Amino acid sequence: MKAARFHGRGDIRIEDIPEPLVAPGTVGIDVAWCGICGTDLHEFMEGPIFIPPCGHPHPISGESAPITMGHEFSGVVYAVGEGVDDIDVGQHVVVEPYIVADDVPTGPGDRYHLSRDMNFIGLGGRGGGLSEKIAVQRRWVHPISKAIPLDQAALIEPLSVGHHAFTRSGAKAGDVALVGGAGPIGLLLSAILKAKGLTVIVTELSARRKEKARESGVADYILDPSEVDVVARAMEITGGKGVDVAFECSSVNKVLDALVAAVRPAGVVVIVSIWSHPATVNVHSVVMKELDLRGTIAYCNDHQETIRLVEEGKIDLAPFITQRIQLEDLVSEGFETLIHNNESAVKIIVQPRLR
């Protein structure tokens, strides 16, 4: 079968590899669509980062580069391994793409996403969504309604990132949220916030991203910091109180500064983006306003609720798919677009089966 394999920085090849073995306790999935994540782009441009370098196998998967990529994917079950009796061939599924040790519990309240040596399918080994087929441990496979188009279902993984950020924030219906940055995660997070009954303010410079926030209906207010004073406008919207919660989704220090200034006393600022450089924060404001500054990473028991929101029609994922490509065009039309024309793309999804 065909798969996109990471060999090294700037070196991703479409190769023939053996089909996966559907071992006991696993589910065989025909991959329908796989999204290109910002993490994948960083691996291509700067890696290996999450991907174990050649000759340095991951302590859980035992694999190192070359690695099959892709962790945002949907598909159809084609086989189930021995011991799997609650999933049927033909079911539509998405995958929570974790690699954690077998003895790590994954029940309610378990913080398995913070476990030692955690990595992701499609980065740390165990196959990937940028291939025709994959076999995944049953505990990571989530059935979905066939009413959800499989192309849209590929966005449930990044949508779950937004849901986990919402959960970490402690926000509730009726609160006002300020989202700093309308890239893919900022937009999907905003969709979660709207579905949960919050008023959403988005701040963004890019005209195309502002238009996507407007078109998708995920923001009640869209502020361009080159045109308005974001903090002053947020205060005006909230009657001088400040927003209840803010989400940093840009890795830009000026955005973080504005969020800290715009949050009400005893409010919460959640850092969603992954920073590749040091940041500063106005600690005096954090202290004097008794702010909570929180980090969030990936997801943890978020997929079920995220899937429910989509199945019930509370979130429409269609507007966030901006390009559909074939596997053989992964680098030329996928990564190159994200490198040179990033603002035009929210989510590029890939069909792994070659024409």
Solvent accessible surface area in square Angstrom, and as a share of the most:
residue,aa,sasa,rsa
1,M,42,0.19
2,K,57,0.24
3,A,0,0.00
4,A,0,0.00
5,R,47,0.17
6,F,1,0.00
7,H,51,0.23
8,G,19,0.19
9,R,158,0.58
10,G,48,0.46
11,D,45,0.23
12,I,18,0.09
13,R,113,0.41
14,I,61,0.31
15,E,46,0.20
16,D,102,0.53
17,I,35,0.18
18,P,117,0.73
19,E,102,0.46
20,P,39,0.25
21,L,151,0.75
22,V,37,0.21
23,A,32,0.25
24,P,95,0.60
25,G,31,0.30
26,T,20,0.12
27,V,0,0.00
28,G,0,0.00
29,I,0,0.00
30,D,34,0.18
31,V,5,0.03
32,A,20,0.15
33,W,37,0.13
34,C,0,0.00
35,G,0,0.00
36,I,6,0.03
37,C,24,0.14
38,G,42,0.41
39,T,30,0.18
40,D,0,0.00
41,L,24,0.12
42,H,87,0.39
43,E,0,0.00
44,F,19,0.08
45,M,85,0.38
46,E,82,0.37
47,G,1,0.01
48,P,54,0.34
49,I,97,0.49
50,F,63,0.26
51,I,1,0.01
52,P,10,0.07
53,P,61,0.38
54,C,96,0.58
55,G,59,0.57
56,H,125,0.56
57,P,78,0.49
58,H,16,0.07
59,P,98,0.62
60,I,40,0.20
61,S,22,0.14
62,G,53,0.51
63,E,63,0.28
64,S,26,0.17
65,A,6,0.04
66,P,50,0.32
67,I,1,0.00
68,T,6,0.03
69,M,0,0.00
70,G,0,0.00
71,H,9,0.04
72,E,2,0.01
73,F,2,0.01
74,S,1,0.00
75,G,0,0.00
76,V,43,0.25
77,V,2,0.01
78,Y,62,0.24
79,A,27,0.21
80,V,53,0.30
81,G,7,0.07
82,E,137,0.62
83,G,74,0.71
84,V,15,0.09
85,D,134,0.70
86,D,86,0.45
87,I,4,0.02
88,D,94,0.49
89,V,96,0.55
90,G,27,0.26
91,Q,54,0.24
92,H,35,0.16
93,V,0,0.00
94,V,4,0.02
95,V,2,0.01
96,E,5,0.02
97,P,0,0.00
98,Y,1,0.00
99,I,0,0.00
100,V,0,0.00
101,A,33,0.26
102,D,110,0.57
103,D,125,0.65
104,V,26,0.15
105,P,85,0.53
106,T,37,0.21
107,G,26,0.25
108,P,136,0.85
109,G,75,0.72
110,D,42,0.22
111,R,176,0.64
112,Y,4,0.01
113,H,12,0.05
114,L,105,0.52
115,S,24,0.15
116,R,210,0.77
117,D,61,0.32
118,M,39,0.18
119,N,10,0.05
120,F,15,0.06
121,I,4,0.02
122,G,0,0.00
123,L,2,0.01
124,G,0,0.00
125,G,1,0.01
126,R,72,0.26
127,G,29,0.27
128,G,0,0.00
129,G,0,0.00
130,L,1,0.00
131,S,1,0.01
132,E,26,0.12
133,K,32,0.13
134,I,3,0.01
135,A,21,0.16
136,V,3,0.02
137,Q,51,0.23
138,R,65,0.24
139,R,77,0.28
140,W,5,0.02
141,V,2,0.01
142,H,18,0.08
143,P,52,0.32
144,I,14,0.07
145,S,40,0.26
146,K,135,0.57
147,A,88,0.68
148,I,8,0.04
149,P,64,0.40
150,L,34,0.17
151,D,22,0.11
152,Q,33,0.15
153,A,1,0.00
154,A,1,0.01
155,L,1,0.00
156,I,0,0.00
157,E,11,0.05
158,P,2,0.01
159,L,0,0.00
160,S,0,0.00
161,V,26,0.15
162,G,0,0.00
163,H,14,0.06
164,H,13,0.06
165,A,0,0.00
166,F,24,0.10
167,T,76,0.44
168,R,92,0.34
169,S,4,0.03
170,G,59,0.57
171,A,13,0.10
172,K,130,0.55
173,A,70,0.54
174,G,64,0.62
175,D,17,0.09
176,V,28,0.16
177,A,0,0.00
178,L,0,0.00
179,V,0,0.00
180,G,0,0.00
181,G,7,0.07
182,A,1,0.01
183,G,10,0.10
184,P,39,0.25
185,I,51,0.26
186,G,1,0.01
187,L,1,0.00
188,L,1,0.00
189,L,0,0.00
190,S,0,0.00
191,A,6,0.05
192,I,0,0.00
193,L,0,0.00
194,K,70,0.29
195,A,27,0.21
196,K,50,0.21
197,G,40,0.39
198,L,5,0.02
199,T,43,0.25
200,V,0,0.00
201,I,0,0.00
202,V,1,0.00
203,T,9,0.05
204,E,19,0.09
205,L,113,0.56
206,S,9,0.06
207,A,73,0.57
208,R,140,0.51
209,R,41,0.15
210,K,30,0.13
211,E,86,0.39
212,K,28,0.12
213,A,0,0.00
214,R,134,0.49
215,E,102,0.46
216,S,26,0.17
217,G,47,0.45
218,V,7,0.04
219,A,19,0.15
220,D,67,0.35
221,Y,76,0.29
222,I,40,0.21
223,L,12,0.06
224,D,11,0.06
225,P,60,0.38
226,S,85,0.55
227,E,129,0.58
228,V,61,0.35
229,D,93,0.48
230,V,11,0.07
231,V,40,0.23
232,A,56,0.44
233,R,70,0.26
234,A,0,0.00
235,M,55,0.25
236,E,120,0.54
237,I,36,0.18
238,T,13,0.08
239,G,69,0.66
240,G,53,0.51
241,K,142,0.60
242,G,3,0.03
243,V,0,0.00
244,D,30,0.15
245,V,3,0.02
246,A,0,0.00
247,F,0,0.00
248,E,0,0.00
249,C,19,0.12
250,S,35,0.23
251,S,26,0.17
252,V,71,0.41
253,N,40,0.20
254,K,168,0.71
255,V,29,0.17
256,L,7,0.04
257,D,64,0.33
258,A,23,0.18
259,L,0,0.00
260,V,3,0.02
261,A,44,0.34
262,A,0,0.00
263,V,0,0.00
264,R,76,0.28
265,P,84,0.53
266,A,62,0.48
267,G,0,0.00
268,V,17,0.10
269,V,1,0.00
270,V,0,0.00
271,I,36,0.18
272,V,13,0.07
273,S,27,0.17
274,I,119,0.60
275,W,50,0.18
276,S,104,0.67
277,H,86,0.38
278,P,128,0.81
279,A,51,0.40
280,T,98,0.57
281,V,48,0.28
282,N,78,0.40
283,V,91,0.52
284,H,130,0.58
285,S,25,0.16
286,V,28,0.16
287,V,92,0.53
288,M,132,0.59
289,K,42,0.18
290,E,135,0.60
291,L,13,0.06
292,D,61,0.32
293,L,77,0.38
294,R,67,0.24
295,G,42,0.41
296,T,20,0.12
297,I,57,0.29
298,A,12,0.09
299,Y,1,0.00
300,C,20,0.12
301,N,51,0.26
302,D,4,0.02
303,H,1,0.00
304,Q,104,0.46
305,E,44,0.20
306,T,0,0.00
307,I,11,0.06
308,R,86,0.32
309,L,2,0.01
310,V,14,0.08
311,E,78,0.35
312,E,94,0.42
313,G,62,0.59
314,K,109,0.46
315,I,10,0.05
316,D,90,0.46
317,L,0,0.00
318,A,44,0.34
319,P,30,0.19
320,F,2,0.01
321,I,16,0.08
322,T,49,0.28
323,Q,53,0.24
324,R,124,0.45
325,I,6,0.03
326,Q,28,0.13
327,L,0,0.00
328,E,74,0.33
329,D,26,0.13
330,L,1,0.01
331,V,45,0.26
332,S,73,0.47
333,E,72,0.32
334,G,0,0.00
335,F,0,0.00
336,E,58,0.26
337,T,30,0.17
338,L,18,0.09
339,I,56,0.28
340,H,143,0.64
341,N,70,0.36
342,N,62,0.32
343,E,92,0.41
344,S,39,0.25
345,A,5,0.04
346,V,11,0.06
347,K,7,0.03
348,I,1,0.01
349,I,0,0.00
350,V,0,0.00
351,Q,63,0.28
352,P,0,0.00
353,R,104,0.38
354,L,60,0.30
355,R,208,0.76
